[in-house]
Amino acid sequence: MAKEDTVQLADAQVHALDDRPPEEVAKTLDEYADEHTDPDQAPDEEEAEARAEALSVVTRWRVAESLLKLRAQVNVRFPGRKKDSDGTIGDEHHCGSGGGTSDHCPNVRDGNIGVVTAMDITHDPAHGLDAGAVAEALRLSQDPRIKYIISNRRIANFRALGGKPPFAWRPYTGPNPHDKHFHVSVKPGKTGPGGYDTTTDWTF
């Protein structure tokens, strides 16, 4: 990416809580009533407390810079791709004043800004973007930023879950089959190799 693109990722994407640009809204959350969470991951009390704290102080939101970097790389690799199922933030139903457990909600706090740590990328093989193939390449990369990936009724978590080792595919039992897009969530830490704002190149 050019230097000016990196500046845009860092500076131009902060929104008011009630400002959800249509191109950023996760499109299939309502269609399937799917929270995009890992069904095998036990509730994390620390994360629940962080969500509650974020709800009390957050006044704006933005997307994790690592995910903006991923999307920028995808756009360069697959020019002209469709974006029908692209999305980051959940709508009011999923991420309103009551919050939400999905990473599509701005639950991670960076000062008074909530950070969305999930992104959906549209499956568009007609323009070269096979979402399953990209998801598989990301899984195999075991990038330290990845929390989990969902694609084609499968989920892979950086943790060992469901009797499987880290980054192994497991069946995804949520109502959304994730055949129109793949979903990637990044970890809640901000900096370092696994940081949600770390913008090193993704491998896919």
Secondary structure as UniProt FT lines:
FT   HELIX           3..11
FT   STRAND          15..16
FT   TURN            17..18
FT   TURN            22..24
FT   TURN            27..28
FT   HELIX           29..32
FT   TURN            39..40
FT   HELIX           45..57
FT   STRAND          60..63
FT   HELIX           65..77
FT   TURN            79..80
FT   TURN            84..85
FT   HELIX           92..95
FT   TURN            97..98
FT   TURN            103..104
FT   STRAND          108..110
FT   TURN            111..112
FT   STRAND          113..116
FT   STRAND          118..122
FT   HELIX           125..127
FT   HELIX           131..141
FT   TURN            144..145
FT   STRAND          146..151
FT   TURN            152..153
FT   STRAND          154..157
FT   TURN            162..163
FT   TURN            166..167
FT   STRAND          169..171
FT   STRAND          181..186
FT   TURN            193..194
FT   TURN            196..197
//
